[in-house]
Amino acid sequence: MDRVERLHRALYLEEPDKVPRGELDIHYELVSAILGTSVSDWFEAQIKIRDLLGIDLVNVGLEGGPNVDLIGKTDKGYPIYRDWIGNEWVESGSKTRQNLKYGLATVEAMKRFKMPDISQYKTSTIERWSKHTSFCVFTQVGGVLDSVYPLTGLENYVRALYQHPDALKHVIEEVYRFNLKVIEMYAQAGSHVILIGDDLSYDSGPFIPPSRMKEYVFPYLAGEVAEAHRLGLPAILHSDGNVTPLMDDIVGAGFDGLHSLQPNAGVDIVDTKKRWGDHLCLMGNLDLDYLLTLGRPEEVEAEVKRLMREVAPGGGFILSTTNVLTRYTPPENALAMYGTARKFGTYPMK
């Protein structure tokens, strides 16, 4: 069974030959550490690390778009950037972003807002992965919450939600129409799975009341899923945080899968499988707050075995961390995770 069929079978809630496994990204520092060499050719290094770990997928997105300008430096020498919307921010040496100004902080700016012309973007990396490798190509597009409130600032978003809903909806619908065009571009470039990245929750629960999400978020997510399905592609949602209060809405939007399922945010993957496993493929749940980053390889191995025993049977499961294989993951823990999956992840489960 090839990698694409393996992922599709899991997403369609069937048992493939073995549990699919993969990451939305692997930080280059970890790639270099595991391969034991500096990374000079990113594409070849990503192939090597995925083959070494037994990973089935790669996650890529659009290239290009409007320029980001360097407009100055802080007193400490950190660069200050401005994007096409008017967002301004500082990046420290650790790539930590501190927002200084939001481009859509006012109602007037929201009403004037237009997305860039789609012709400014390219899909050449997607085509390269699809045509020249055997990996299942996930292609990531935004949703309408996590792609909107960073333009306004969360406080301004919530204020507009209640006081200026028409202005906010204008922004949402601009982003939504753009996302539909992106999904069509991905399909034409050879995508195998559409991944809609839209963080909906804090660790403690949803960013905005679920009742508001039913009007301002989920109808648009359902439209993106419908577009993916129209083009013959499954759609998976990535959302960090505690999404348990939103699970019925996620299912109702038509998603084939859900990624992250953070245990440190209170998401119980076994309970989630029992309650919604007939509707959604589950991907993730391997903790990055402690287990992968600070735990011992023996602990990682034990958790992978538990997931194989309690979640994998019956299909509808993809092994993954809750986000990406971060630079803070010791190489031995990444090797333990994927080595254990290779050893114990063959169907039928024993």
RAMO-V103711 format. One record per residue. RES is the residue in one small letter. PHI is phi in whole degrees, 0 to 359 (999 if undefined). Layout:
# RAMO-V103711
RES:PHI / RES:PHI
This chain:
# RAMO-V103711
m:999 / d:277 / r:295 / v:295 / e:297 / r:300 / l:292 / h:295 / r:297 / a:296 / l:293 / y:264 / l:66 / e:247 / e:272 / p:279 / d:289 / k:208 / v:296 / p:295 / r:216 / g:173 / e:233 / l:288 / d:195 / i:228 / h:299 / y:297 / e:297 / l:287 / v:304 / s:297 / a:294 / i:288 / l:284 / g:74 / t:204 / s:290 / v:267 / s:256 / d:247 / w:302 / f:299 / e:295 / a:295 / q:294 / i:295 / k:299 / i:292 / r:290 / d:294 / l:296 / l:275 / g:79 / i:275 / d:260 / l:224 / v:224 / n:240 / v:225 / g:210 / l:288 / e:241 / g:88 / g:100 / p:299 / n:289 / v:254 / d:258 / l:276 / i:247 / g:163 / k:221 / t:282 / d:299 / k:270 / g:92 / y:282 / p:288 / i:248 / y:243 / r:226 / d:260 / w:293 / i:277 / g:112 / n:296 / e:233 / w:205 / v:249 / e:246 / s:280 / g:297 / s:266 / k:68 / t:285 / r:259 / q:244 / n:286 / l:254 / k:205 / y:256 / g:294 / l:246 / a:282 / t:246 / v:297 / e:298 / a:294 / m:298 / k:295 / r:275 / f:297 / k:224 / m:288 / p:294 / d:293 / i:298 / s:293 / q:283 / y:248 / k:232 / t:233 / s:296 / t:292 / i:300 / e:298 / r:296 / w:295 / s:290 / k:275 / h:243 / t:222 / s:258 / f:288 / c:285 / v:265 / f:277 / t:236 / q:261 / v:232 / g:281 / g:258 / v:232 / l:251 / d:291 / s:265 / v:251 / y:295 / p:293 / l:278 / t:255 / g:86 / l:297 / e:297 / n:292 / y:299 / v:295 / r:299 / a:295 / l:305 / y:260 / q:256 / h:222 / p:299 / d:294 / a:295 / l:295 / k:297 / h:301 / v:296 / i:303 / e:288 / e:298 / v:296 / y:299 / r:297 / f:296 / n:298 / l:298 / k:294 / v:297 / i:301 / e:295 / m:299 / y:298 / a:299 / q:292 / a:276 / g:107 / s:301 / h:253 / v:214 / i:266 / l:253 / i:262 / g:268 / d:208 / d:296 / l:250 / s:217 / y:284 / d:299 / s:272 / g:146 / p:302 / f:298 / i:232 / p:304 / p:306 / s:297 / r:286 / m:297 / k:297 / e:257 / y:256 / v:232 / f:293 / p:299 / y:282 / l:299 / a:298 / g:294 / e:292 / v:298 / a:298 / e:293 / a:301 / h:295 / r:301 / l:269 / g:82 / l:242 / p:288 / a:232 / i:236 / l:262 / h:255 / s:214 / d:287 / g:85 / n:273 / v:265 / t:306 / p:294 / l:253 / m:298 / d:296 / d:289 / i:297 / v:298 / g:296 / a:286 / g:96 / f:300 / d:271 / g:209 / l:220 / h:246 / s:117 / l:56 / q:293 / p:294 / n:288 / a:262 / g:93 / v:276 / d:263 / i:291 / v:292 / d:295 / t:298 / k:297 / k:296 / r:273 / w:231 / g:293 / d:280 / h:240 / l:227 / c:282 / l:255 / m:228 / g:119 / n:86 / l:278 / d:293 / l:256 / d:288 / y:233 / l:305 / l:286 / t:267 / l:237 / g:284 / r:265 / p:307 / e:295 / e:291 / v:299 / e:301 / a:296 / e:289 / v:298 / k:300 / r:297 / l:296 / m:295 / r:281 / e:257 / v:242 / a:292 / p:304 / g:92 / g:85 / g:71 / f:218 / i:235 / l:285 / s:192 / t:287 / t:282 / n:214 / v:225 / l:284 / t:281 / r:299 / y:273 / t:276 / p:299 / p:307 / e:295 / n:284 / a:297 / l:293 / a:295 / m:300 / y:280 / g:293 / t:294 / a:297 / r:295 / k:283 / f:243 / g:256 / t:263 / y:275 / p:287 / m:293 / k:253
